[in-house]
Amino acid sequence: MADSPPISSDKNRYTLTIFLSASLFLSVVFLSNRRYLQQSLDDFFPPVHPQTFTPPPPPSLLLRKPNPAADDAESEARSFADGDKNITAAAVVVLEAAVLKDVDSGAANRSDSAAAAASEISSSSTDTGFGSGGGEEERERVMRDGLKDCDLYMGSWVRDDDYPIYKPGSCEYVDEAFDCQGNGRPDADYLRWRWKPHGCDLPRFNATDFLERLRGQKLLLVGDSMNRNQFESILCLLREGLPDKTRMLEISGHKITKGRGSYVFKFLDFNCSVEYALSHYLVKEGSRVNGQGNSNPTLSIDQVDKTSKKWKRADIIVFNTGHWWRHRKTSRGVNYYKEGDYLYPHLDVTEAYRRALQTWGRWIDQNLNTSKQLVFYRGYSSAHFRGGDWDSGGSCYNEKEPVLNDDGAIVNSYPAKMKVVEEVIAGMKFPVRLLNVTRLTNFRKDGHPSVYRKSSSTNSSIKVVQDCSHWCLPGVPDAWNELIYANLILKLPSSNNA
């Protein structure tokens, strides 16, 4: 009988087969799942890259003391950038630079750099307007925070070669009297100045965003030809931002001329309008027949102007009056001012101005709705006549730059009538916003048409009547509208964030 093979040999072969099979199976599983296992392994065995070098942080960051305000600004900036995927690399660099500026300077007040960064991001974004995503609410907040603690009307003019916002001759809504370049003015540096408040930067005018805030509403400018100056400016600023400029039109087809006192411009894609109504005094002009049968003008300082029916229908109103109170008949005040049926033989012009504004203020308090309407009063715009007044040979010819090094005489020059404006507004129930442009216009002796108020102007016409009251366009009134835009950011949310 043959001997049987040892049982232990069969067991060894079986064990070896099982071991090899298990090893092969585990190898296959490992290789097929390597990319998933690698992440876990890297936690314990980080990969080594000998050629990679990470530079140390800048010394200013290594050495700086803890600063909660700066940390908040940096965190805010980063979350701001993360929230808007349309921000360009250049805009992020600007934002980070603003944060570093806060860090290095101590960042006691971050409003200046935050507002500047927000403004730069707004202009650098691939989206020209607001409403492209969730980051817009954060952007809105940053812009508002940068402005809310800043006095917008105390500052200086700084050179900025990105100005003007629209080119001379590019806007059909500038009438001849304000088209200084078209009328032959040879210098252009007066166009390259930007108003900068001391504590912040004004956001650069964004036509799309302005119109979004105005969507479905009426903006009305009421006042004298200085408000027409501002009205033409805002039309040009808004037109510049429209991709299709045919979607902006005057409803009756009127061309802007010096002699016409009423315009309504519609922006079809935003269902809104920008309007102008001429009112020299905001109170009622009239006339009387004297003993010789001649008609003489009068001013009823106890009744608002006939344009008031338009005031009720507007959502945002910008009022002004001032320059006509310097005219001879107004300043003399002889047999001119009326209250009821009483004609004053003589009334001081400042007192008449006060009573007229009080009449205007009472009407606003009694007829406008604080929850639905927004009212601005634009302050007195400075004139710069040398050697006389507007009707007595005054000149501002050949002024080429602003006053830059003021000793206090310019910035502190403040008309008595502006003190009256402040007093009247302070006594009103309606929260009127004062666009106090008086001080910022004090510096701009270079910005007037002077002899370049007609296309026939030449250097030989220096002896003719010069315009040192109104402003060239593009020019100083563009800054007034940037101030309105800043106020809308503070007061009126974009419709996309409402």
Number of C-alpha atoms within 10 A of each C-alpha: 3 4 5 6 8 8 8 9 9 10 11 10 11 11 10 11 12 11 12 11 11 12 12 12 11 12 12 12 11 13 10 11 11 12 11 10 12 13 12 11 13 10 9 8 10 11 10 7 7 6 5 7 7 5 6 8 9 8 8 11 13 9 9 11 10 11 14 13 16 22 15 14 24 19 13 16 23 15 13 22 21 13 17 18 14 17 19 15 11 13 21 20 13 19 25 18 14 22 26 19 15 24 24 12 12 17 21 12 16 23 24 22 24 26 24 21 27 28 23 18 23 23 18 18 18 12 13 15 18 23 16 13 13 13 18 19 19 18 22 18 15 20 25 23 17 27 24 16 13 17 12 23 18 16 17 21 18 14 15 13 11 10 16 19 18 19 13 18 14 12 19 13 19 24 19 19 21 25 24 31 19 18 19 17 19 12 12 12 16 22 24 18 22 23 24 20 20 14 20 22 26 26 24 19 23 21 21 20 23 23 24 21 23 24 18 16 19 21 22 24 28 30 24 22 21 21 25 25 22 24 26 22 27 22 19 23 23 21 23 19 20 16 9 10 12 10 13 18 15 16 12 9 10 13 12 18 12 11 6 11 16 16 23 18 20 18 23 14 14 17 14 19 24 24 22 24 24 19 25 21 25 25 24 19 19 14 13 14 10 10 7 6 8 9 12 12 14 20 23 24 25 19 18 22 19 13 17 18 9 14 23 14 15 21 18 19 23 24 21 23 24 21 18 14 19 13 12 10 16 21 17 15 20 16 20 22 26 21 13 9 7 10 17 14 11 12 18 14 19 15 12 21 22 18 18 22 24 21 19 21 19 16 14 22 15 10 12 18 13 14 7 9 17 21 22 19 21 24 20 22 23 23 21 25 20 13 11 11 18 19 11 11 15 20 23 23 21 15 17 16 17 19 16 11 9 11 8 8 9 15 18 12 12 15 12 9 18 15 11 18 20 14 14 18 18 12 12 14 13 21 15 19 15 17 21 22 21 21 22 24 25 20 21 24 24 24 28 28 25 31 28 28 27 18 16 11 18 13 13 8 12 17 12 13 17 24 26 26 22 26 29 29 32 30 28 28 25 26 24 21 18 21 22 20 22 23 19 18 21 17 12 16 18 21 15 15 15 8
